[in-house]
């Protein structure tokens, strides 16, 4: 483990633009971050993703670190928050997604034949084609291409808020048209 105050010195140097000090700090802190994430998250891959999220956050917030304070609690707090964010996201995702393996190699519901699947697919394409252009664009970029909202906004020329509204309205219209309205 690095000597007392060494991590803080590396961060101060990194804040001044020293890339080597920054690299040394991140390499030294990596085992700490991994242990924090693994304490919170059982799945090793998900824990490693939380560590990567923490490293990105540290990079984005490195200018905000106060050299008068110890760095380890700051790093641990960031990693804890990123791990908790991951757990929340996976909890929400599990609540609204169905594993695709349950349906074999196709997206068709179990028991549906090829003809029914083609009819449903054609019906969906027709319903999407009837959407207003803004909704069709928003749905295509935000849902079908799964682009981040900022990128979808830039491509479509719509604000992020307008993109969200258009996507919501498109999904609602499709549900209503296809009889999937709750």
Backbone bond lengths (Angstrom), bond angles and torsions (degrees), N, CA, C in turn:
res aa  C-N    CA-C-N  psi(-1)  N-CA   C-N-CA  omega(-1)  CA-C   N-CA-C  phi
1 X - - - 1.458 - - 1.521 108.92 -
2 X 1.302 116.02 143.59 1.454 121.29 -179.76 1.520 109.98 -64.69
3 X 1.318 115.26 152.07 1.455 120.79 -179.33 1.517 111.83 -64.35
4 X 1.339 115.31 159.54 1.460 121.51 -179.31 1.529 109.84 -57.19
5 X 1.295 116.71 126.34 1.458 121.56 178.11 1.522 114.35 87.68
6 X 1.329 117.56 -9.42 1.460 119.23 -177.51 1.533 111.29 -68.38
7 X 1.329 116.53 -41.22 1.468 119.52 179.53 1.528 110.37 -62.71
8 X 1.325 115.90 -41.30 1.452 120.02 179.18 1.527 110.51 -63.30
9 X 1.344 116.18 -40.56 1.468 120.51 178.63 1.527 110.61 -64.03
10 X 1.336 115.92 -40.40 1.464 119.24 177.26 1.524 110.70 -62.40
11 X 1.333 116.82 -40.77 1.456 119.87 -179.05 1.523 110.79 -66.79
12 X 1.320 116.88 -40.67 1.468 119.95 178.08 1.528 109.25 -61.14
13 X 1.339 116.19 -44.11 1.461 120.10 177.87 1.531 110.82 -64.04
14 X 1.326 116.27 -39.59 1.467 120.38 178.71 1.528 110.20 -64.00
15 X 1.328 116.94 -39.99 1.461 120.47 178.29 1.527 110.93 -62.94
16 X 1.334 115.74 -27.03 1.461 120.86 178.24 1.528 111.86 -86.39
17 X 1.345 117.19 -1.25 1.451 120.81 176.02 1.519 115.83 104.56
18 X 1.334 118.49 8.62 1.472 121.86 -179.64 1.532 109.47 -80.98
19 X 1.323 116.36 103.01 1.467 121.91 -177.17 1.529 111.43 -66.57
20 X 1.315 117.71 -35.21 1.478 119.74 -180.00 1.523 111.18 -66.22
21 X 1.321 116.75 -41.67 1.461 120.43 178.63 1.525 109.79 -64.72
22 X 1.304 116.54 -39.33 1.461 121.34 179.10 1.527 110.21 -63.99
23 X 1.319 116.04 -44.90 1.466 121.11 177.47 1.532 110.37 -60.61
24 X 1.327 117.29 -44.54 1.469 121.25 179.88 1.525 110.59 -61.94
25 X 1.327 116.57 -41.68 1.466 120.92 179.22 1.528 110.98 -62.43
26 X 1.318 116.89 -48.61 1.460 119.86 -177.56 1.524 111.30 -64.97
27 X 1.324 117.30 -40.25 1.472 120.33 178.10 1.533 110.87 -64.79
28 X 1.317 117.03 -40.02 1.467 120.74 179.59 1.533 111.22 -69.65
29 X 1.328 116.81 -34.84 1.459 121.12 -176.37 1.528 112.88 -81.90
30 X 1.311 118.13 -18.86 1.456 121.59 -175.21 1.532 113.66 -54.76
31 X 1.338 120.49 -47.43 1.476 119.03 177.80 1.533 112.84 -59.94
32 X 1.313 117.18 -38.04 1.464 121.02 177.69 1.530 110.03 -63.03
33 X 1.317 116.47 -47.00 1.462 120.62 -179.15 1.524 111.01 -63.09
34 X 1.322 116.97 -41.20 1.464 120.01 179.24 1.530 111.04 -63.91
35 X 1.317 117.34 -40.29 1.466 118.96 -179.54 1.525 110.85 -67.19
36 X 1.317 117.50 -37.55 1.465 121.05 177.88 1.526 109.86 -63.97
37 X 1.327 116.80 -46.93 1.468 120.39 -178.35 1.524 111.18 -65.57
38 X 1.319 117.44 -40.80 1.468 120.47 -178.36 1.526 112.01 -70.07
39 X 1.327 116.96 -26.90 1.469 119.38 174.94 1.513 110.69 -66.14
40 X 1.306 117.14 -33.86 1.462 122.42 -177.34 1.528 112.90 -87.95
41 X 1.339 116.23 -38.29 1.465 120.80 -170.60 1.526 109.59 -118.19
42 X 1.314 116.47 126.09 1.472 120.76 -178.14 1.519 112.55 -75.58
43 X 1.318 116.76 -40.52 1.459 120.95 -178.38 1.533 109.66 -69.71
44 X 1.344 116.42 120.47 1.461 121.07 -174.59 1.528 112.29 -61.70
45 X 1.321 117.35 -41.76 1.467 120.40 -179.38 1.526 110.73 -65.59
46 X 1.307 116.29 -41.53 1.471 120.44 179.39 1.534 110.15 -66.93
47 X 1.340 116.78 -37.72 1.468 120.72 177.52 1.525 110.34 -64.26
48 X 1.322 116.58 -40.85 1.468 120.05 179.09 1.531 110.11 -66.11
49 X 1.324 117.24 -36.40 1.463 120.07 175.80 1.532 110.62 -63.88
50 X 1.321 116.43 -37.56 1.467 120.25 177.53 1.527 110.23 -64.58
51 X 1.330 116.84 -38.63 1.468 121.09 177.31 1.529 109.14 -62.49
52 X 1.330 117.15 -44.54 1.466 120.44 178.97 1.527 110.59 -62.36
53 X 1.331 117.02 -41.31 1.462 120.56 176.37 1.531 110.43 -60.57
54 X 1.337 115.67 -41.52 1.468 120.33 179.63 1.527 110.41 -63.89
55 X 1.321 116.77 -42.87 1.474 119.98 179.31 1.528 110.78 -61.61
56 X 1.317 116.70 -40.58 1.468 119.53 177.30 1.526 111.01 -64.31
57 X 1.320 116.50 -41.86 1.460 120.04 179.14 1.524 110.72 -64.76
58 X 1.326 116.46 -42.74 1.471 120.43 177.80 1.526 109.35 -58.98
59 X 1.325 115.82 -43.10 1.466 119.94 179.80 1.530 110.71 -62.42
60 X 1.317 116.37 -42.97 1.463 120.10 -178.63 1.531 112.27 -69.68
61 X 1.332 116.31 -30.19 1.476 119.85 -174.85 1.525 113.81 -106.12
62 X 1.328 117.55 7.44 1.474 119.07 -175.06 1.525 112.10 -58.19
63 X 1.317 117.87 -31.36 1.459 121.02 178.58 1.535 111.99 -66.52
64 X 1.339 117.23 -22.10 1.461 121.38 -175.87 1.525 113.05 -88.60
65 X 1.337 116.98 -7.72 1.460 119.11 -179.26 1.524 109.76 -66.76
66 X 1.338 115.73 134.79 1.464 122.32 179.15 1.522 108.36 -95.13
67 X 1.336 117.95 111.26 1.477 121.14 -177.20 1.529 113.75 -61.88
68 X 1.318 118.18 -15.77 1.461 120.83 179.10 1.526 111.34 -77.84
69 X 1.332 116.94 -9.69 1.465 121.33 -178.12 1.519 109.92 -110.80
70 X 1.325 118.04 157.69 1.472 120.05 177.56 1.528 110.73 -69.46
71 X 1.321 115.49 145.57 1.458 119.62 -174.56 1.524 113.09 -86.46
72 X 1.332 117.67 -31.38 1.470 119.20 -175.54 1.533 112.91 -57.82
73 X 1.334 119.77 -47.48 1.467 118.98 177.93 1.533 112.48 -61.54
74 X 1.319 116.67 -34.37 1.462 121.34 177.69 1.529 110.05 -63.95
75 X 1.331 116.72 -45.89 1.464 121.76 179.03 1.531 111.29 -64.66
76 X 1.331 115.83 -43.99 1.467 120.69 -179.54 1.531 110.01 -62.68
77 X 1.320 117.35 -43.24 1.469 120.70 -179.55 1.525 110.59 -61.72
78 X 1.313 117.07 -43.04 1.471 120.21 178.65 1.518 110.19 -62.33
79 X 1.320 117.00 -46.41 1.461 120.48 -178.32 1.529 110.94 -65.65
80 X 1.311 117.20 -41.11 1.475 120.88 176.69 1.517 110.30 -57.13
81 X 1.325 117.21 -46.41 1.466 121.05 -178.30 1.530 111.34 -63.69
82 X 1.324 116.03 -41.61 1.476 118.64 179.68 1.530 110.81 -67.12
83 X 1.327 117.45 -36.85 1.471 120.62 177.38 1.526 110.15 -65.37
84 X 1.319 116.56 -43.61 1.467 120.60 178.55 1.525 110.36 -63.47
85 X 1.332 116.46 -41.23 1.469 119.89 176.72 1.521 110.82 -58.44
86 X 1.330 116.85 -43.08 1.471 121.36 179.17 1.525 110.66 -62.07
87 X 1.334 116.33 -45.13 1.459 119.89 179.84 1.526 111.08 -61.86
88 X 1.313 117.18 -41.49 1.464 120.69 178.69 1.527 110.84 -63.42
89 X 1.342 115.52 -45.44 1.464 119.40 179.62 1.518 111.42 -61.03
90 X 1.319 116.81 -44.91 1.466 118.61 -178.26 1.529 110.39 -67.77
91 X 1.330 117.72 -34.07 1.460 120.50 176.78 1.516 111.82 -64.16
92 X 1.331 116.26 -43.43 1.468 120.02 177.40 1.525 110.70 -65.55
93 X 1.335 116.29 -41.58 1.460 120.64 -178.57 1.527 110.45 -63.97
94 X 1.316 117.29 -43.16 1.462 120.37 179.82 1.517 111.46 -64.27
95 X 1.321 116.76 -30.59 1.451 120.66 -179.36 1.515 114.17 -72.92
96 X 1.324 117.91 -21.07 1.460 119.05 -176.21 1.525 114.47 -123.45
97 X 1.319 118.49 1.70 1.460 120.66 179.70 1.516 110.76 -114.57
98 X 1.309 114.75 151.02 1.455 121.95 175.21 1.516 106.93 -115.40
99 X 1.318 117.37 129.66 1.472 118.38 -179.81 1.526 110.35 -58.53
100 X 1.302 116.59 134.05 1.458 121.07 -177.24 1.524 111.72 -69.66
101 X 1.317 118.11 -23.46 1.461 121.55 179.28 1.522 111.83 -59.08
102 X 1.324 117.61 -26.89 1.459 121.04 179.87 1.522 112.39 -62.95
103 X 1.331 116.80 -20.47 1.453 120.62 -177.05 1.525 112.85 -109.48
104 X 1.297 118.01 13.50 1.460 120.64 178.00 1.511 111.82 68.74
105 X 1.308 116.48 -140.97 1.452 121.97 -174.28 1.515 114.24 -85.93
106 X 1.339 119.06 -7.65 1.455 120.75 -178.77 1.511 109.90 -118.98
107 X 1.284 114.97 167.70 1.460 120.05 176.42 1.522 111.52 -91.23
108 X 1.314 116.02 1.09 1.462 120.02 -179.44 1.522 110.04 -69.92
109 X 1.308 114.55 149.34 1.457 119.51 176.66 1.529 108.85 -67.16
110 X 1.332 118.42 150.45 1.453 120.54 179.23 1.523 110.24 -56.78
111 X 1.318 116.63 133.24 1.449 121.61 178.71 1.521 113.86 92.54
112 X 1.312 117.90 -12.68 1.463 119.85 179.49 1.520 108.77 -76.98
113 X 1.337 115.63 139.36 1.461 117.14 179.20 1.527 109.74 -91.84
114 X 1.320 116.45 170.14 1.461 121.81 -176.73 1.524 111.70 -58.31
115 X 1.316 117.40 -41.09 1.460 120.67 -179.03 1.513 112.39 -62.06
116 X 1.339 116.30 -44.79 1.469 120.62 178.41 1.522 110.46 -62.54
117 X 1.332 116.44 -39.16 1.456 120.80 -179.65 1.526 110.09 -64.25
118 X 1.358 117.16 -43.01 1.459 120.88 179.12 1.529 111.05 -64.11
119 X 1.325 117.20 -40.78 1.459 120.97 179.15 1.527 109.55 -63.68
120 X 1.329 117.16 -46.05 1.467 121.22 179.49 1.528 110.23 -62.21
121 X 1.323 117.08 -40.65 1.455 121.57 179.63 1.524 110.53 -65.08
122 X 1.320 117.36 -43.20 1.460 121.42 178.81 1.528 110.46 -65.51
123 X 1.329 116.31 -38.55 1.462 121.06 178.43 1.535 110.64 -64.01
124 X 1.326 116.39 -40.69 1.458 120.98 178.27 1.527 110.51 -65.11
125 X 1.337 116.94 -45.94 1.465 120.01 178.47 1.530 110.85 -59.40
126 X 1.331 116.73 -42.26 1.467 120.43 179.30 1.527 110.66 -64.22
127 X 1.324 116.61 -40.99 1.472 120.57 179.91 1.526 110.44 -65.05
128 X 1.324 117.17 -41.02 1.469 120.82 178.45 1.527 109.85 -65.32
129 X 1.324 116.98 -40.29 1.464 120.98 -179.18 1.528 111.32 -63.46
130 X 1.323 118.70 -27.68 1.463 122.08 -178.75 1.530 113.02 -83.94
131 X 1.323 117.32 -8.17 1.468 119.36 178.58 1.520 109.99 -67.57
132 X 1.327 117.12 152.19 1.473 119.40 173.55 1.541 109.37 -58.94
133 X 1.328 117.35 150.89 1.472 120.76 -175.59 1.539 114.06 -53.62
134 X 1.320 118.09 -41.62 1.471 120.32 -178.70 1.524 110.78 -64.33
135 X 1.332 116.59 -40.92 1.466 120.31 179.45 1.524 110.33 -68.69
136 X 1.322 116.65 -40.70 1.465 120.77 179.30 1.530 109.92 -62.31
137 X 1.321 116.75 -43.97 1.466 121.29 178.77 1.523 110.73 -63.58
138 X 1.328 116.39 -48.06 1.470 120.95 -179.31 1.521 110.91 -60.01
139 X 1.320 117.05 -45.20 1.463 121.60 179.66 1.525 110.63 -62.23
140 X 1.313 116.19 -43.93 1.467 120.28 -179.15 1.513 112.43 -62.68
141 X 1.317 116.88 -45.46 1.465 120.06 -176.52 1.524 112.62 -76.63
142 X 1.337 116.48 -47.27 1.469 120.16 -173.25 1.517 113.16 -79.02
143 X 1.324 117.45 -35.07 1.470 119.45 -175.03 1.523 113.11 -105.46
144 X 1.324 116.83 -49.18 1.461 118.76 -175.27 1.532 111.97 -75.67
145 X 1.347 116.94 -44.97 1.465 119.79 176.93 1.528 111.20 -84.68
146 X 1.323 116.82 -13.59 1.470 123.44 177.80 1.526 112.11 55.03
147 X 1.329 115.89 42.70 1.459 120.81 179.27 1.526 109.92 -79.66
148 X 1.323 116.86 150.61 1.463 118.61 172.15 1.534 108.90 -60.59
149 X 1.316 116.64 149.70 1.461 120.67 -175.43 1.523 112.45 -56.52
150 X 1.320 117.39 -39.41 1.469 119.92 -178.85 1.527 110.87 -62.81
151 X 1.326 116.73 -42.18 1.461 120.58 -179.35 1.532 110.62 -70.76
152 X 1.333 116.43 -42.18 1.462 120.06 177.87 1.523 110.02 -62.07
153 X 1.313 116.51 -38.67 1.460 121.53 178.06 1.526 110.68 -63.13
154 X 1.327 116.16 -45.14 1.463 120.16 -179.82 1.527 110.92 -63.43
155 X 1.316 117.29 -41.84 1.476 120.99 -179.19 1.518 112.47 -68.06
156 X 1.326 116.07 -38.78 1.466 119.54 -174.53 1.519 112.95 -86.26
157 X 1.332 116.66 -20.88 1.454 120.16 -175.67 1.522 112.64 81.46
158 X 1.341 116.86 6.09 1.467 121.82 178.96 1.528 108.25 -96.35
159 X 1.316 116.57 153.22 1.460 119.07 173.67 1.530 108.15 -69.73
160 X 1.318 116.66 162.32 1.467 120.32 179.15 1.529 109.76 -60.25
161 X 1.324 117.39 -42.30 1.465 120.71 178.95 1.520 111.98 -61.86
162 X 1.327 116.49 -45.20 1.469 120.40 179.20 1.522 110.67 -64.44
163 X 1.315 116.26 -37.12 1.466 120.71 178.39 1.526 110.71 -63.74
164 X 1.327 116.61 -43.54 1.466 120.67 178.70 1.532 110.96 -62.08
165 X 1.323 116.01 -44.83 1.458 120.46 -179.06 1.529 110.21 -63.91
166 X 1.330 116.64 -45.77 1.471 120.29 -179.06 1.529 110.95 -63.49
167 X 1.321 117.13 -39.35 1.464 120.65 178.47 1.523 110.17 -65.12
168 X 1.317 116.59 -45.64 1.467 120.90 179.06 1.526 110.74 -59.50
169 X 1.316 116.12 -45.94 1.469 119.81 -179.19 1.527 111.39 -65.36
170 X 1.337 116.74 -37.12 1.465 120.44 178.97 1.525 110.72 -64.10
171 X 1.314 116.59 -46.43 1.469 120.61 -179.73 1.529 109.78 -63.22
172 X 1.328 116.21 -43.28 1.464 120.30 179.85 1.533 110.80 -62.28
173 X 1.334 116.65 -42.85 1.466 120.51 179.38 1.526 110.87 -64.81
174 X 1.326 117.32 -40.46 1.460 120.31 179.03 1.525 110.94 -65.53
175 X 1.317 116.78 -42.45 1.472 120.08 177.62 1.532 110.85 -59.31
176 X 1.316 115.02 -44.64 1.461 119.82 -178.73 1.536 110.05 -65.36
177 X 1.317 116.91 -45.48 1.465 121.77 -177.73 1.529 111.60 -65.10
178 X 1.331 116.27 -37.96 1.459 120.17 -175.55 1.531 112.88 -93.24
179 X 1.325 116.33 4.03 1.462 119.90 175.73 1.509 114.40 76.36
180 X 1.320 117.81 24.32 1.459 120.99 -179.99 1.519 111.72 -104.12
181 X 1.324 116.60 11.96 1.464 121.30 179.60 1.511 109.42 -66.16
182 X 1.329 116.70 133.76 1.481 120.98 -177.31 1.486 111.67 -67.37
